Amino acid sequence: MQKVRHNSKLDQLISSLDNGLRSSFLRPTSQRTSPRLGLADPIANQPETQKRSAALMRVNHVGEVCAQALYKGQALTSRSDAVRAKMQEAAEEEIDHLNWCFTRIEELNGHTSYLNPLWFLGSFTLGISAGLAGDKWSLGFLAETERQVVEHLNSHLKRLPEDDLASRAIVAQMAIDEAKHADMAVESGGAELPSIAKGLMKLSAKIMTTLSERV
């Protein structure tokens, strides 16, 4: 009888870093159809409007790169198989968002952030640290992250041009999915983070979004 080979922590680490490189530079395959499919694109011949939308979608793409990193880091250090499975499931769903954002940025003649590898490594380290703190704190960190992401996406819906129907449809669906991930984390036993931790998370996110909107 052939033995089943279980990946070591080192194997998982290498796989996660490989995933980071792919998330940073390549368009992954989406399991779901993009919400923008079939929608008209009135800004297709409006370079300045496209530039504004591309900058915002670049920030959203960075958020998805970071989400991949966080989930991978948390799954790597989780003490529970059930929690690890939830992290992996959420990461798979986020791949759709990566695809949608990447594709939309191309349509807008923009580019993804040149700092993506840096964002991935930073978030991966945070994910590992959250996992080491214990599953209830790891899940709590995930829940708070997703709440802040939903807030950020809703702010983008206010900033995106009204006639950029495609980008708005993508962002709206992403907000729905992220809210579900937050609920999942809470229902799985996530602890409420201290106010100072939430504040530091918001500050870090502000730095990241400001830089990635420009670079």
Backbone bond lengths (Angstrom), bond angles and torsions (degrees), N, CA, C in turn:
res aa  C-N    CA-C-N  psi(-1)  N-CA   C-N-CA  omega(-1)  CA-C   N-CA-C  phi
1 M - - - 1.473 - - 1.524 109.32 -
2 Q 1.305 116.56 129.66 1.464 121.30 -176.80 1.523 110.69 -75.23
3 K 1.326 116.11 133.08 1.448 121.25 179.59 1.524 110.71 -75.81
4 V 1.328 116.21 141.64 1.464 121.49 177.11 1.522 108.20 -85.28
5 R 1.303 117.10 125.14 1.458 121.53 -178.35 1.522 109.91 -86.51
6 H 1.324 115.91 124.35 1.457 120.99 177.54 1.523 109.02 -98.69
7 N 1.298 115.81 131.88 1.457 120.11 -179.19 1.523 111.02 -65.88
8 S 1.319 115.54 134.67 1.452 120.68 176.75 1.518 109.35 -76.78
9 K 1.341 116.54 170.22 1.465 120.99 176.97 1.532 110.02 -60.49
10 L 1.337 116.06 -35.88 1.463 119.30 178.71 1.518 110.52 -65.86
11 D 1.332 117.05 -42.01 1.467 120.95 176.81 1.530 110.45 -59.29
12 Q 1.338 115.06 -44.10 1.455 119.86 -179.85 1.521 111.68 -65.57
13 L 1.337 115.93 -37.54 1.466 120.35 178.81 1.526 110.42 -63.93
14 I 1.333 115.91 -46.52 1.469 120.37 179.84 1.526 110.38 -62.49
15 S 1.342 115.68 -42.14 1.465 120.23 178.91 1.529 110.88 -62.16
16 S 1.340 116.12 -39.75 1.464 120.30 -179.56 1.518 111.37 -66.45
17 L 1.330 116.97 -41.24 1.463 120.55 179.19 1.525 111.07 -67.43
18 D 1.339 115.83 -37.13 1.463 119.86 175.64 1.523 109.89 -63.26
19 N 1.332 115.47 -40.63 1.461 120.40 176.74 1.522 110.88 -60.94
20 G 1.347 115.41 -36.22 1.460 119.73 179.44 1.514 112.34 -64.23
21 L 1.318 116.51 -43.00 1.465 120.42 178.61 1.526 110.81 -63.64
22 R 1.324 115.45 -41.73 1.465 119.26 179.73 1.525 111.04 -66.82
23 S 1.331 116.21 -41.29 1.462 120.47 179.46 1.522 111.37 -63.87
24 S 1.340 116.12 -33.78 1.456 121.05 -175.46 1.516 113.22 -74.27
25 F 1.337 116.54 -35.09 1.458 118.99 -169.37 1.530 115.87 -121.09
26 L 1.329 117.84 -18.06 1.460 120.36 -173.34 1.525 111.88 -115.65
27 R 1.336 114.69 161.19 1.459 119.96 175.70 1.525 108.39 -94.19
28 P 1.334 118.28 114.90 1.463 120.11 179.07 1.523 110.96 -76.01
29 T 1.311 116.08 167.26 1.461 120.91 177.83 1.515 109.80 -83.04
30 S 1.314 116.06 131.09 1.462 121.13 -179.73 1.527 110.35 -91.13
31 Q 1.333 115.68 140.46 1.458 120.34 176.57 1.529 111.36 -85.81
32 R 1.327 116.00 -24.99 1.460 121.14 -179.31 1.525 110.37 -111.45
33 T 1.307 115.42 152.40 1.460 120.73 177.53 1.522 109.54 -70.21
34 S 1.306 116.62 139.92 1.460 120.82 179.37 1.526 110.26 -63.27
35 P 1.339 117.51 138.46 1.469 121.04 178.12 1.524 113.30 -62.27
36 R 1.343 117.37 -16.54 1.461 119.68 -178.23 1.530 112.31 -84.87
37 L 1.328 117.24 -7.51 1.464 120.43 -177.26 1.525 110.90 -59.60
38 G 1.328 115.41 128.24 1.455 121.06 177.58 1.514 114.76 86.84
39 L 1.338 116.33 -6.47 1.462 119.03 179.47 1.525 110.90 -86.13
40 A 1.308 115.98 144.43 1.463 120.30 176.20 1.525 109.42 -67.81
41 D 1.326 115.74 159.67 1.472 120.37 -179.82 1.534 109.05 -127.25
42 P 1.320 117.02 77.99 1.472 121.12 -175.35 1.526 114.14 -61.71
43 I 1.349 118.30 -19.89 1.468 119.45 -176.24 1.531 111.89 -95.17
44 A 1.336 117.39 10.61 1.469 121.33 -176.27 1.524 112.72 -56.77
45 N 1.309 118.03 -29.91 1.466 121.49 -178.49 1.529 111.76 -114.55
46 Q 1.321 115.43 31.28 1.465 120.85 179.09 1.536 109.11 -124.52
47 P 1.329 117.57 84.49 1.478 122.23 -173.60 1.528 114.82 -52.29
48 E 1.306 118.20 -43.34 1.463 120.61 -177.58 1.528 111.34 -68.17
49 T 1.323 115.92 -40.33 1.464 119.89 178.03 1.522 110.25 -67.39
50 Q 1.325 115.43 -40.25 1.462 120.04 177.51 1.531 110.63 -60.63
51 K 1.322 115.81 -40.76 1.462 120.17 -178.99 1.526 111.01 -61.90
52 R 1.328 117.01 -41.89 1.469 120.91 178.98 1.526 110.98 -65.02
53 S 1.316 116.07 -44.55 1.462 119.86 -179.84 1.524 111.15 -66.60
54 A 1.330 116.66 -40.06 1.460 120.50 -179.01 1.529 111.15 -62.18
55 A 1.333 116.59 -38.15 1.467 120.39 179.58 1.523 110.52 -63.20
56 L 1.331 116.69 -42.14 1.458 120.44 179.59 1.525 111.53 -69.94
57 M 1.315 117.09 -39.93 1.467 120.14 178.36 1.522 111.28 -68.93
58 R 1.329 116.66 -28.10 1.475 120.52 175.14 1.533 109.63 -64.43
59 V 1.331 115.99 -42.43 1.468 120.29 177.25 1.527 109.98 -61.47
60 N 1.323 116.57 -42.14 1.466 120.32 179.92 1.529 111.31 -65.36
61 H 1.327 116.11 -36.59 1.462 119.75 176.74 1.522 110.25 -65.05
62 V 1.326 117.43 -41.80 1.464 121.30 176.55 1.528 109.83 -58.48
63 G 1.333 116.38 -41.82 1.458 119.93 178.68 1.514 112.26 -58.75
64 E 1.331 116.36 -36.65 1.460 120.12 179.67 1.525 111.67 -74.82
65 V 1.323 117.18 -34.46 1.471 120.97 174.01 1.531 108.87 -61.03
66 C 1.329 116.00 -44.56 1.464 121.09 179.62 1.528 111.16 -65.75
67 A 1.331 116.54 -37.61 1.462 120.08 178.95 1.524 110.55 -62.57
68 Q 1.334 116.41 -43.59 1.460 120.12 176.19 1.522 110.64 -57.20
69 A 1.323 115.63 -45.00 1.464 120.72 -177.96 1.522 111.56 -64.32
70 L 1.329 116.47 -45.20 1.463 120.43 179.73 1.523 111.21 -60.74
71 Y 1.328 116.88 -48.99 1.458 120.53 -178.50 1.526 111.14 -62.09
72 K 1.326 116.60 -42.52 1.463 119.81 -179.53 1.527 110.94 -64.87
73 G 1.339 116.49 -42.89 1.457 120.22 178.97 1.518 111.96 -65.00
74 Q 1.330 116.39 -42.20 1.461 120.15 179.79 1.526 111.32 -67.40
75 A 1.323 117.15 -40.38 1.464 120.65 178.68 1.527 110.81 -63.97
76 L 1.328 116.54 -34.79 1.464 121.50 -177.83 1.522 111.59 -65.02
77 T 1.328 117.70 -34.49 1.458 121.14 -174.58 1.526 113.85 -110.63
78 S 1.332 116.88 3.75 1.467 119.72 179.29 1.523 110.94 -64.84
79 R 1.325 115.91 144.15 1.468 121.36 -179.57 1.517 112.12 -94.43
80 S 1.323 116.20 -4.74 1.459 120.71 -176.68 1.520 110.64 -120.41
81 D 1.331 116.04 130.64 1.461 119.78 177.56 1.526 110.81 -63.11
82 A 1.343 116.35 -35.59 1.461 120.35 -178.89 1.522 110.94 -66.45
83 V 1.341 116.35 -43.76 1.464 120.32 178.73 1.522 109.98 -67.11
84 R 1.321 116.46 -40.89 1.466 120.37 179.04 1.525 110.41 -59.82
85 A 1.322 116.47 -40.54 1.467 120.57 179.71 1.523 110.73 -65.16
86 K 1.341 116.97 -38.57 1.465 120.27 179.03 1.526 111.00 -66.17
87 M 1.333 115.87 -38.41 1.462 120.31 178.26 1.530 110.17 -63.91
88 Q 1.315 115.84 -43.81 1.463 120.13 -179.93 1.524 110.89 -65.17
89 E 1.333 116.25 -39.22 1.471 120.38 179.36 1.527 110.55 -64.11
90 A 1.330 115.85 -44.32 1.465 119.85 179.52 1.523 110.77 -63.57
91 A 1.340 116.15 -40.07 1.468 120.42 179.20 1.522 110.88 -61.14
92 E 1.332 116.57 -39.34 1.459 120.19 179.04 1.527 110.89 -63.42
93 E 1.334 116.65 -39.88 1.465 119.93 -179.90 1.526 111.17 -67.51
94 E 1.337 115.87 -32.70 1.465 119.73 179.95 1.532 111.98 -68.84
95 I 1.337 116.75 -21.23 1.466 120.15 179.04 1.527 110.32 -61.27
96 D 1.331 116.65 -35.41 1.464 120.14 176.40 1.524 109.69 -58.35
97 H 1.321 116.63 -43.71 1.465 121.02 -179.61 1.527 111.30 -63.09
98 L 1.318 115.90 -40.26 1.471 119.95 177.05 1.521 110.75 -57.86
99 N 1.327 115.09 -47.03 1.466 120.66 -179.45 1.526 110.83 -62.13
100 W 1.322 116.37 -47.55 1.470 120.20 -177.06 1.530 111.32 -61.69
101 C 1.333 116.14 -44.93 1.467 119.68 -178.85 1.524 111.20 -67.01
102 F 1.325 116.52 -45.28 1.467 121.43 -179.11 1.533 110.05 -58.50
103 T 1.322 115.17 -47.71 1.466 119.97 -178.40 1.525 111.26 -63.39
104 R 1.332 116.22 -42.48 1.467 119.56 -178.81 1.523 111.05 -66.38
105 I 1.318 117.48 -38.15 1.469 120.98 177.71 1.523 110.38 -61.18
106 E 1.322 116.85 -41.71 1.464 120.44 176.64 1.527 110.82 -61.58
107 E 1.330 116.79 -43.68 1.467 120.98 179.84 1.527 111.23 -61.80
108 L 1.328 115.84 -29.92 1.463 121.14 -179.27 1.526 112.34 -89.17
109 N 1.351 116.04 6.75 1.470 122.32 -179.36 1.532 112.06 60.01
110 G 1.336 115.32 33.60 1.455 120.66 178.36 1.519 111.41 -105.10
111 H 1.314 116.10 -165.82 1.461 121.46 178.81 1.524 109.53 -142.69
112 T 1.329 115.87 153.59 1.458 120.02 175.80 1.530 108.81 -74.79
113 S 1.321 116.95 166.09 1.460 120.72 -175.85 1.525 111.73 -65.17
114 Y 1.335 115.86 133.74 1.458 120.79 177.44 1.530 111.20 -70.31
115 L 1.326 116.28 -13.20 1.461 121.37 -178.42 1.531 112.64 -96.95
116 N 1.316 117.28 11.08 1.466 120.61 -176.69 1.533 114.20 -52.86
117 P 1.339 119.70 -43.90 1.479 118.59 178.90 1.522 112.15 -59.89
118 L 1.320 116.96 -36.87 1.466 121.27 177.88 1.521 110.73 -65.71
119 W 1.342 116.15 -44.94 1.461 119.58 178.53 1.523 110.70 -61.96
120 F 1.325 117.06 -40.78 1.464 120.07 -179.43 1.523 110.80 -63.41
121 L 1.314 117.30 -48.82 1.472 120.13 -177.27 1.519 111.57 -62.74
122 G 1.327 117.06 -41.54 1.455 120.35 178.68 1.525 111.89 -62.50
123 S 1.325 116.22 -45.24 1.466 120.72 -178.98 1.527 111.41 -70.44
124 F 1.327 116.29 -35.16 1.468 120.61 177.74 1.527 109.99 -62.40
125 T 1.330 116.07 -42.54 1.466 120.96 177.92 1.524 110.90 -63.18
126 L 1.338 116.30 -41.67 1.466 120.63 177.26 1.532 110.79 -62.83
127 G 1.329 116.10 -40.85 1.458 120.10 179.18 1.511 112.11 -62.67
128 I 1.328 116.53 -42.92 1.469 121.11 177.64 1.525 109.95 -61.22
129 S 1.335 116.30 -45.02 1.469 121.13 -179.49 1.529 111.07 -62.67
130 A 1.336 116.42 -42.22 1.465 120.19 179.33 1.521 110.79 -63.86
131 G 1.335 116.44 -40.24 1.458 120.25 178.89 1.513 112.18 -64.95
132 L 1.323 116.54 -39.09 1.464 121.18 179.64 1.524 111.87 -67.04
133 A 1.329 116.98 -26.18 1.466 120.93 -179.95 1.522 111.98 -70.63
134 G 1.320 116.79 -15.63 1.465 120.84 -179.12 1.508 110.95 118.49
135 D 1.321 116.16 152.93 1.459 120.65 -172.73 1.534 113.48 -62.51
136 K 1.332 118.41 -38.20 1.467 118.73 -178.16 1.525 110.97 -66.73
137 W 1.343 117.38 -34.36 1.462 120.35 178.03 1.522 110.92 -78.17
138 S 1.328 115.48 -34.93 1.463 119.78 176.85 1.519 110.49 -62.68
139 L 1.325 116.22 -44.40 1.460 120.83 178.30 1.526 110.91 -68.17
140 G 1.325 116.26 -36.50 1.464 120.02 177.25 1.518 111.51 -64.85
141 F 1.328 115.64 -39.42 1.462 121.06 176.96 1.521 110.14 -63.57
142 L 1.335 115.86 -41.71 1.466 120.81 177.99 1.525 110.68 -62.22
143 A 1.331 116.72 -45.89 1.459 120.61 -178.43 1.526 111.50 -61.22
144 E 1.330 116.67 -44.72 1.459 120.29 -179.76 1.522 111.25 -67.57
145 T 1.328 116.51 -39.34 1.464 120.25 177.05 1.516 110.66 -58.34
146 E 1.333 116.28 -46.42 1.461 120.22 -177.51 1.523 111.31 -68.13
147 R 1.323 117.69 -35.56 1.471 120.07 176.44 1.527 110.30 -61.30
148 Q 1.326 115.41 -43.85 1.462 119.21 -179.59 1.522 111.01 -68.58
149 V 1.328 116.70 -33.72 1.464 120.49 177.38 1.531 110.18 -65.08
150 V 1.327 116.66 -43.06 1.468 120.55 178.59 1.531 109.79 -60.66
151 E 1.319 116.43 -42.99 1.468 120.81 177.85 1.525 110.92 -60.65
152 H 1.312 115.48 -42.46 1.464 121.87 179.46 1.536 110.93 -65.27
153 L 1.333 116.98 -44.32 1.464 120.47 179.67 1.527 111.36 -64.13
154 N 1.316 116.45 -39.67 1.464 119.50 177.61 1.530 111.50 -63.87
155 S 1.338 116.31 -34.38 1.467 118.99 176.85 1.525 110.78 -67.50
156 H 1.333 116.70 -32.46 1.461 120.38 177.88 1.527 111.20 -70.46
157 L 1.309 116.58 -32.39 1.466 118.88 176.80 1.524 110.41 -62.99
158 K 1.317 117.35 -28.62 1.458 121.18 176.48 1.529 111.85 -78.80
159 R 1.338 116.45 -27.85 1.464 120.57 -176.07 1.523 113.67 -91.94
160 L 1.322 117.50 -26.57 1.462 119.65 -179.90 1.524 110.40 -66.13
161 P 1.334 117.42 143.38 1.469 120.43 176.94 1.526 111.36 -54.97
162 E 1.309 116.27 138.95 1.466 121.15 -177.17 1.526 112.10 -58.00
163 D 1.336 116.81 -33.46 1.462 119.26 -176.99 1.528 113.29 -90.14
164 D 1.331 117.17 4.31 1.472 119.31 174.21 1.530 107.71 -86.99
165 L 1.308 114.55 73.41 1.460 121.38 -174.90 1.521 112.44 -62.09
166 A 1.332 116.91 -37.59 1.459 121.24 -176.40 1.527 111.47 -65.18
167 S 1.328 116.27 -51.07 1.470 119.70 -179.18 1.520 110.92 -63.80
168 R 1.310 117.09 -39.84 1.457 121.31 -178.36 1.536 110.89 -64.29
169 A 1.330 117.18 -38.30 1.469 120.76 178.95 1.531 110.85 -65.40
170 I 1.328 115.59 -40.28 1.469 120.41 179.34 1.523 110.56 -64.75
171 V 1.316 116.51 -48.84 1.469 121.09 -177.63 1.530 110.82 -63.35
172 A 1.323 117.15 -40.26 1.467 120.75 180.00 1.528 111.19 -61.83
173 Q 1.335 117.45 -43.02 1.468 120.62 179.63 1.522 110.80 -69.19
174 M 1.321 117.18 -37.40 1.463 120.61 177.13 1.524 110.95 -60.46
175 A 1.331 116.91 -41.58 1.468 120.95 179.86 1.533 110.66 -61.83
176 I 1.318 116.61 -39.65 1.472 120.74 178.47 1.526 110.31 -63.32
177 D 1.337 116.28 -45.84 1.468 120.92 -178.89 1.524 111.79 -64.48
178 E 1.334 116.69 -42.26 1.468 120.04 -177.87 1.527 110.63 -66.27
179 A 1.320 117.42 -36.96 1.469 120.88 177.60 1.532 110.06 -62.23
180 K 1.322 116.86 -37.96 1.467 120.96 177.60 1.523 110.87 -64.77
181 H 1.325 116.96 -38.41 1.464 120.41 179.12 1.527 110.56 -65.76
182 A 1.320 116.38 -38.55 1.467 120.29 177.32 1.525 110.36 -62.84
183 D 1.331 116.32 -44.82 1.468 120.56 178.93 1.530 110.77 -62.34
184 M 1.319 116.84 -40.60 1.457 121.36 179.04 1.524 110.98 -59.63
185 A 1.341 115.84 -43.26 1.463 120.33 -178.37 1.527 111.64 -64.51
186 V 1.329 116.00 -41.05 1.472 120.43 179.22 1.530 110.33 -67.00
187 E 1.318 116.24 -45.92 1.468 121.00 -179.16 1.529 111.69 -64.48
188 S 1.337 116.79 -24.32 1.462 121.03 179.88 1.520 112.85 -86.35
189 G 1.342 116.11 0.91 1.454 119.06 175.81 1.512 115.43 109.05
190 G 1.317 117.62 17.09 1.465 120.79 179.90 1.518 112.15 -63.94
191 A 1.336 116.71 136.44 1.463 121.69 179.05 1.523 110.43 -88.16
192 E 1.326 116.53 150.78 1.458 121.55 176.71 1.518 109.34 -73.37
193 L 1.317 117.02 127.31 1.460 120.63 -178.06 1.531 111.28 -76.74
194 P 1.338 116.94 152.34 1.466 120.00 175.46 1.530 110.49 -63.15
195 S 1.323 116.08 153.67 1.471 121.28 -177.40 1.524 111.93 -58.62
196 I 1.336 116.84 -37.81 1.470 119.47 -178.72 1.520 110.93 -64.31
197 A 1.347 117.15 -36.19 1.461 120.76 178.27 1.522 110.61 -66.07
198 K 1.344 116.08 -42.04 1.457 119.92 178.45 1.526 111.12 -62.51
199 G 1.336 115.71 -39.92 1.458 119.85 179.66 1.516 112.41 -64.98
200 L 1.335 116.56 -41.21 1.464 120.53 178.45 1.522 111.07 -65.88
201 M 1.323 116.64 -36.34 1.461 120.81 177.37 1.523 110.53 -63.77
202 K 1.328 116.83 -41.79 1.467 120.60 179.29 1.527 111.36 -65.54
203 L 1.334 115.51 -38.94 1.461 119.72 179.20 1.527 110.64 -65.14
204 S 1.321 116.74 -45.04 1.471 120.97 178.85 1.518 110.88 -61.86
205 A 1.337 116.23 -41.84 1.463 120.77 179.99 1.520 110.80 -64.82
206 K 1.332 116.60 -37.16 1.461 120.61 179.44 1.521 111.20 -63.77
207 I 1.320 116.54 -42.46 1.467 121.00 178.31 1.531 110.09 -62.83
208 M 1.327 115.40 -45.78 1.461 120.37 -177.96 1.526 111.59 -63.47
209 T 1.333 116.81 -46.57 1.462 119.55 -176.61 1.521 111.75 -68.64
210 T 1.328 116.90 -35.78 1.463 120.16 179.38 1.525 110.78 -65.13
211 L 1.325 116.61 -44.57 1.461 120.23 -179.43 1.519 112.01 -69.49
212 S 1.332 116.56 -44.23 1.466 119.28 -175.33 1.522 112.46 -71.71
213 E 1.331 118.11 -22.05 1.462 119.94 175.72 1.524 110.50 -67.71
214 R 1.334 115.96 -25.05 1.465 120.72 -178.05 1.523 114.32 -101.64
215 V 1.341 116.01 -30.52 1.475 120.17 -174.37 1.528 111.10 -118.40
